[in-house]
Amino acid sequence: MGKLFELFMVFFKIGAFTIGGGYAMVPLIQEEICSRKKWSSDEEFLDIIAIAQSLPGVLAVNTASILGYKLFGIPGVLAAVLGAVLPSFVIILVIAVFFAQFAKYKATELIFRGVRPAVASLMAFAVIKLGKKVGISGFNIAMGLLATVLLIFKLHPIIIITASGIIGIITEYWGGRSNAETDN
């Protein structure tokens, strides 16, 4: 039960202190899961994020589900998802009850004006950190740029991820050698 509670608390802390949800949570989840707890490698985390993004639903819940299942099976899913969503649920409940009273204050607007750039910075940092793990090559740069352009044109992420996987397979076999051959 101790490890499940620890998993719950990791996601509860992330859920409680991440404004913006979704991608704003990625660097915090990575820091906790990969760097501090060592429950996943950065490379495996990249794969988990790719899968979580391609599934329907909320990125944070999908990521918590996959990581929870990987670590502790179904009880891990329940602990991680509950930890991820409980803070938001409580915060939204409080906001719903008191929103009209808070919205009229200039301080509320100023708080969010200050928080938005910090969230954008956290997201950019996660992209840079995870991007370094992918490695620098002509292929990786081209795929990253292509994915960015397709996102700008609002192509659905699951299509981009699926197409990228297919392109990866085609270029690997088109090149005539496998990773096992190039690693030796």
Buried (B, 14 or more C-beta within 10 A) or exposed (E): EEBBEBBBEBBBBBBBEBBBBBBBBBBBBBBBBBEEBEBBEBEBBBEBBBEBBBBEEBBBBBBBBBBBBBBBEEBBBBBBBBBBBBBBEEEEEEEEEEEEEEEEEEEEEEEEEEEEEEBEEBBEEBBEBBBEEBEEEEEEEEBBEBBEEBEEEEEEBEEBBEBBEEBEEEEBEEEEEEEEEEEE
